[in-house]
Amino acid sequence: MPVEKYRSVEEMNRAPVRVLPGNRFDRFIRHCARYWKLAPRVYPRGVVKFRSAEEAQDARIH
């Protein structure tokens, strides 16, 4: 994709938007889905209650 230079913001806004052939957004979404399958969430959902501050601190470390 070539580099375009503009003299003002108005000139930049009038320029046509270039779109590459093919839908790369679909590929991006597939990569995101693959990432979340490979790297699942580390923290469980919801609120966790602890009986003591030591137990909470131990959960943060592990």
VOGULUM-558355 format. One record per atom (N, C-alpha, C): atom name; x, y, z; residue in three letters; residue number from 0. Coordinates in Angstrom, 1 decimal, padded with zeros to 4 digits. Example, Ala and Ser with C-alpha at 12.3 -4.5 7.8 and 13.67 -1.06 7.14 Angstrom:
+-------+--------+--------+--------+--------+-----+
! atome !     c1 !     c2 !     c3 ! residu ! num !
+-------+--------+--------+--------+--------+-----+
!     N !  013.2 ! -005.7 !  007.8 !    ALA !   0 !
!    CA !  012.3 ! -004.5 !  007.8 !    ALA !   0 !
!     C !  013.2 ! -003.3 !  007.8 !    ALA !   0 !
!     N !  012.8 ! -002.2 !  007.1 !    SER !   1 !
!    CA !  013.7 ! -001.1 !  007.1 !    SER !   1 !
!     C !  012.9 !  000.0 !  007.9 !    SER !   1 !
+-------+--------+--------+--------+--------+-----+
***
This chain:
+-------+--------+--------+--------+--------+-----+
! atome !     c1 !     c2 !     c3 ! residu ! num !
+-------+--------+--------+--------+--------+-----+
!     N !  000.9 ! -001.2 !  000.0 !    MET !   0 !
!    CA !  000.0 !  000.0 !  000.0 !    MET !   0 !
!     C !  000.9 !  001.2 !  000.0 !    MET !   0 !
!     N !  000.7 !  002.2 ! -000.9 !    PRO !   1 !
!    CA !  001.5 !  003.3 ! -001.0 !    PRO !   1 !
!     C !  001.3 !  004.3 !  000.1 !    PRO !   1 !
!     N !  002.3 !  005.1 !  000.4 !    VAL !   2 !
!    CA !  002.2 !  006.2 !  001.4 !    VAL !   2 !
!     C !  001.5 !  007.4 !  000.8 !    VAL !   2 !
!     N !  000.5 !  008.0 !  001.5 !    GLU !   3 !
!    CA ! -000.1 !  009.2 !  001.0 !    GLU !   3 !
!     C !  000.2 !  010.4 !  001.9 !    GLU !   3 !
!     N !  000.4 !  011.5 !  001.3 !    LYS !   4 !
!    CA !  000.7 !  012.7 !  002.0 !    LYS !   4 !
!     C ! -000.4 !  013.7 !  001.8 !    LYS !   4 !
!     N ! -000.8 !  014.5 !  002.9 !    TYR !   5 !
!    CA ! -001.8 !  015.4 !  002.8 !    TYR !   5 !
!     C ! -001.3 !  016.8 !  003.3 !    TYR !   5 !
!     N ! -001.9 !  017.9 !  002.8 !    ARG !   6 !
!    CA ! -001.5 !  019.2 !  003.3 !    ARG !   6 !
!     C ! -002.4 !  019.7 !  004.4 !    ARG !   6 !
!     N ! -003.6 !  019.1 !  004.5 !    SER !   7 !
!    CA ! -004.5 !  019.5 !  005.6 !    SER !   7 !
!     C ! -005.4 !  018.3 !  006.0 !    SER !   7 !
!     N ! -006.1 !  018.5 !  007.1 !    VAL !   8 !
!    CA ! -007.0 !  017.5 !  007.6 !    VAL !   8 !
!     C ! -008.2 !  017.4 !  006.6 !    VAL !   8 !
!     N ! -008.6 !  018.5 !  006.1 !    GLU !   9 !
!    CA ! -009.8 !  018.5 !  005.1 !    GLU !   9 !
!     C ! -009.4 !  017.6 !  003.9 !    GLU !   9 !
!     N ! -008.2 !  017.8 !  003.4 !    GLU !  10 !
!    CA ! -007.8 !  017.0 !  002.2 !    GLU !  10 !
!     C ! -007.7 !  015.5 !  002.6 !    GLU !  10 !
!     N ! -007.3 !  015.2 !  003.8 !    MET !  11 !
!    CA ! -007.2 !  013.8 !  004.2 !    MET !  11 !
!     C ! -008.6 !  013.2 !  004.3 !    MET !  11 !
!     N ! -009.6 !  014.0 !  004.8 !    ASN !  12 !
!    CA ! -011.0 !  013.5 !  004.9 !    ASN !  12 !
!     C ! -011.6 !  013.3 !  003.6 !    ASN !  12 !
!     N ! -011.2 !  014.0 !  002.6 !    ARG !  13 !
!    CA ! -011.8 !  013.9 !  001.2 !    ARG !  13 !
!     C ! -011.2 !  012.7 !  000.5 !    ARG !  13 !
!     N ! -010.1 !  012.2 !  000.9 !    ALA !  14 !
!    CA ! -009.5 !  011.1 !  000.2 !    ALA !  14 !
!     C ! -010.3 !  009.8 !  000.3 !    ALA !  14 !
!     N ! -010.4 !  009.0 ! -000.7 !    PRO !  15 !
!    CA ! -011.1 !  007.7 ! -000.6 !    PRO !  15 !
!     C ! -010.4 !  006.7 !  000.3 !    PRO !  15 !
!     N ! -011.3 !  005.9 !  000.9 !    VAL !  16 !
!    CA ! -010.7 !  004.9 !  001.8 !    VAL !  16 !
!     C ! -010.3 !  003.7 !  001.0 !    VAL !  16 !
!     N ! -009.1 !  003.3 !  001.2 !    ARG !  17 !
!    CA ! -008.6 !  002.1 !  000.4 !    ARG !  17 !
!     C ! -008.9 !  000.9 !  001.2 !    ARG !  17 !
!     N ! -009.4 ! -000.1 !  000.5 !    VAL !  18 !
!    CA ! -009.7 ! -001.4 !  001.0 !    VAL !  18 !
!     C ! -009.0 ! -002.5 !  000.2 !    VAL !  18 !
!     N ! -008.2 ! -003.3 !  000.9 !    LEU !  19 !
!    CA ! -007.5 ! -004.4 !  000.2 !    LEU !  19 !
!     C ! -008.5 ! -005.5 ! -000.2 !    LEU !  19 !
!     N ! -008.2 ! -006.1 ! -001.3 !    PRO !  20 !
!    CA ! -009.1 ! -007.2 ! -001.8 !    PRO !  20 !
!     C ! -009.2 ! -008.3 ! -000.7 !    PRO !  20 !
!     N ! -010.3 ! -008.9 ! -000.5 !    GLY !  21 !
!    CA ! -010.4 ! -010.0 !  000.5 !    GLY !  21 !
!     C ! -010.9 ! -009.4 !  001.8 !    GLY !  21 !
!     N ! -011.5 ! -010.2 !  002.6 !    ASN !  22 !
!    CA ! -012.0 ! -009.7 !  003.8 !    ASN !  22 !
!     C ! -011.1 ! -010.2 !  004.9 !    ASN !  22 !
!     N ! -010.2 ! -009.3 !  005.3 !    ARG !  23 !
!    CA ! -009.2 ! -009.7 !  006.3 !    ARG !  23 !
!     C ! -009.8 ! -009.6 !  007.8 !    ARG !  23 !
!     N ! -010.9 ! -009.0 !  007.9 !    PHE !  24 !
!    CA ! -011.5 ! -008.9 !  009.3 !    PHE !  24 !
!     C ! -011.9 ! -010.3 !  009.7 !    PHE !  24 !
!     N ! -012.5 ! -011.1 !  008.8 !    ASP !  25 !
!    CA ! -012.9 ! -012.4 !  009.2 !    ASP !  25 !
!     C ! -011.7 ! -013.2 !  009.6 !    ASP !  25 !
!     N ! -010.5 ! -013.1 !  009.0 !    ARG !  26 !
!    CA ! -009.3 ! -013.8 !  009.4 !    ARG !  26 !
!     C ! -008.9 ! -013.3 !  010.8 !    ARG !  26 !
!     N ! -009.0 ! -012.0 !  011.0 !    PHE !  27 !
!    CA ! -008.7 ! -011.5 !  012.4 !    PHE !  27 !
!     C ! -009.5 ! -012.1 !  013.4 !    PHE !  27 !
!     N ! -010.8 ! -012.2 !  013.2 !    ILE !  28 !
!    CA ! -011.8 ! -012.8 !  014.1 !    ILE !  28 !
!     C ! -011.4 ! -014.3 !  014.4 !    ILE !  28 !
!     N ! -011.1 ! -015.0 !  013.3 !    ARG !  29 !
!    CA ! -010.7 ! -016.4 !  013.5 !    ARG !  29 !
!     C ! -009.4 ! -016.5 !  014.4 !    ARG !  29 !
!     N ! -008.5 ! -015.6 !  014.2 !    HIS !  30 !
!    CA ! -007.2 ! -015.6 !  015.0 !    HIS !  30 !
!     C ! -007.5 ! -015.3 !  016.4 !    HIS !  30 !
!     N ! -008.5 ! -014.4 !  016.7 !    CYS !  31 !
!    CA ! -008.8 ! -014.1 !  018.1 !    CYS !  31 !
!     C ! -009.5 ! -015.3 !  018.7 !    CYS !  31 !
!     N ! -010.4 ! -016.0 !  018.0 !    ALA !  32 !
!    CA ! -011.0 ! -017.1 !  018.6 !    ALA !  32 !
!     C ! -010.0 ! -018.2 !  018.9 !    ALA !  32 !
!     N ! -009.1 ! -018.4 !  018.0 !    ARG !  33 !
!    CA ! -008.0 ! -019.4 !  018.2 !    ARG !  33 !
!     C ! -007.2 ! -019.0 !  019.4 !    ARG !  33 !
!     N ! -006.9 ! -017.8 !  019.6 !    TYR !  34 !
!    CA ! -006.1 ! -017.3 !  020.7 !    TYR !  34 !
!     C ! -006.8 ! -017.6 !  022.0 !    TYR !  34 !
!     N ! -008.1 ! -017.3 !  022.1 !    TRP !  35 !
!    CA ! -008.8 ! -017.6 !  023.3 !    TRP !  35 !
!     C ! -009.0 ! -019.1 !  023.6 !    TRP !  35 !
!     N ! -009.0 ! -019.9 !  022.6 !    LYS !  36 !
!    CA ! -009.0 ! -021.3 !  022.9 !    LYS !  36 !
!     C ! -007.7 ! -021.9 !  023.4 !    LYS !  36 !
!     N ! -006.6 ! -021.3 !  022.9 !    LEU !  37 !
!    CA ! -005.3 ! -021.7 !  023.3 !    LEU !  37 !
!     C ! -004.9 ! -021.2 !  024.7 !    LEU !  37 !
!     N ! -005.3 ! -020.0 !  025.0 !    ALA !  38 !
!    CA ! -005.0 ! -019.3 !  026.2 !    ALA !  38 !
!     C ! -006.3 ! -019.0 !  027.0 !    ALA !  38 !
!     N ! -006.8 ! -020.0 !  027.7 !    PRO !  39 !
!    CA ! -008.1 ! -019.7 !  028.4 !    PRO !  39 !
!     C ! -007.9 ! -018.8 !  029.6 !    PRO !  39 !
!     N ! -008.9 ! -018.3 !  030.1 !    ARG !  40 !
!    CA ! -008.9 ! -017.3 !  031.2 !    ARG !  40 !
!     C ! -008.2 ! -018.0 !  032.4 !    ARG !  40 !
!     N ! -007.4 ! -017.3 !  033.1 !    VAL !  41 !
!    CA ! -006.7 ! -017.8 !  034.3 !    VAL !  41 !
!     C ! -007.6 ! -017.7 !  035.5 !    VAL !  41 !
!     N ! -008.3 ! -016.6 !  035.6 !    TYR !  42 !
!    CA ! -009.1 ! -016.3 !  036.8 !    TYR !  42 !
!     C ! -010.5 ! -016.8 !  036.6 !    TYR !  42 !
!     N ! -011.1 ! -017.5 !  037.6 !    PRO !  43 !
!    CA ! -012.5 ! -017.9 !  037.5 !    PRO !  43 !
!     C ! -013.4 ! -016.7 !  037.5 !    PRO !  43 !
!     N ! -014.6 ! -016.9 !  036.9 !    ARG !  44 !
!    CA ! -015.6 ! -015.8 !  036.9 !    ARG !  44 !
!     C ! -016.2 ! -015.7 !  038.3 !    ARG !  44 !
!     N ! -016.7 ! -014.5 !  038.6 !    GLY !  45 !
!    CA ! -017.5 ! -014.3 !  039.8 !    GLY !  45 !
!     C ! -016.6 ! -013.7 !  040.9 !    GLY !  45 !
!     N ! -017.3 ! -013.6 !  042.0 !    VAL !  46 !
!    CA ! -016.7 ! -013.0 !  043.2 !    VAL !  46 !
!     C ! -016.2 ! -014.2 !  044.1 !    VAL !  46 !
!     N ! -015.0 ! -014.1 !  044.7 !    VAL !  47 !
!    CA ! -014.5 ! -015.1 !  045.5 !    VAL !  47 !
!     C ! -014.4 ! -014.6 !  046.9 !    VAL !  47 !
!     N ! -014.9 ! -015.3 !  047.9 !    LYS !  48 !
!    CA ! -014.8 ! -014.8 !  049.3 !    LYS !  48 !
!     C ! -013.7 ! -015.7 !  050.0 !    LYS !  48 !
!     N ! -012.9 ! -015.0 !  050.8 !    PHE !  49 !
!    CA ! -011.9 ! -015.7 !  051.6 !    PHE !  49 !
!     C ! -012.2 ! -015.6 !  053.0 !    PHE !  49 !
!     N ! -011.8 ! -016.6 !  053.8 !    ARG !  50 !
!    CA ! -012.0 ! -016.5 !  055.3 !    ARG !  50 !
!     C ! -011.0 ! -015.7 !  056.0 !    ARG !  50 !
!     N ! -009.8 ! -015.5 !  055.4 !    SER !  51 !
!    CA ! -008.8 ! -014.6 !  056.0 !    SER !  51 !
!     C ! -008.0 ! -013.9 !  055.0 !    SER !  51 !
!     N ! -007.3 ! -012.9 !  055.4 !    ALA !  52 !
!    CA ! -006.4 ! -012.1 !  054.5 !    ALA !  52 !
!     C ! -005.2 ! -013.0 !  054.0 !    ALA !  52 !
!     N ! -004.8 ! -013.9 !  054.9 !    GLU !  53 !
!    CA ! -003.7 ! -014.8 !  054.5 !    GLU !  53 !
!     C ! -004.2 ! -015.8 !  053.3 !    GLU !  53 !
!     N ! -005.4 ! -016.3 !  053.4 !    GLU !  54 !
!    CA ! -005.9 ! -017.1 !  052.4 !    GLU !  54 !
!     C ! -006.1 ! -016.3 !  051.1 !    GLU !  54 !
!     N ! -006.5 ! -015.1 !  051.1 !    ALA !  55 !
!    CA ! -006.6 ! -014.2 !  050.0 !    ALA !  55 !
!     C ! -005.3 ! -014.0 !  049.3 !    ALA !  55 !
!     N ! -004.3 ! -013.7 !  050.2 !    GLN !  56 !
!    CA ! -003.0 ! -013.4 !  049.7 !    GLN !  56 !
!     C ! -002.4 ! -014.7 !  049.0 !    GLN !  56 !
!     N ! -002.6 ! -015.8 !  049.6 !    ASP !  57 !
!    CA ! -002.1 ! -017.1 !  049.0 !    ASP !  57 !
!     C ! -002.8 ! -017.3 !  047.7 !    ASP !  57 !
!     N ! -004.0 ! -017.0 !  047.5 !    ALA !  58 !
!    CA ! -004.7 ! -017.2 !  046.2 !    ALA !  58 !
!     C ! -004.1 ! -016.2 !  045.2 !    ALA !  58 !
!     N ! -003.7 ! -015.1 !  045.6 !    ARG !  59 !
!    CA ! -003.1 ! -014.1 !  044.6 !    ARG !  59 !
!     C ! -001.8 ! -014.6 !  044.1 !    ARG !  59 !
!     N ! -001.0 ! -015.3 !  044.9 !    ILE !  60 !
!    CA !  000.3 ! -015.7 !  044.6 !    ILE !  60 !
!     C !  000.2 ! -017.0 !  043.7 !    ILE !  60 !
!     N ! -000.7 ! -017.8 !  043.9 !    HIS !  61 !
!    CA ! -000.9 ! -019.1 !  043.1 !    HIS !  61 !
!     C ! -001.8 ! -018.8 !  042.0 !    HIS !  61 !
+-------+--------+--------+--------+--------+-----+
***
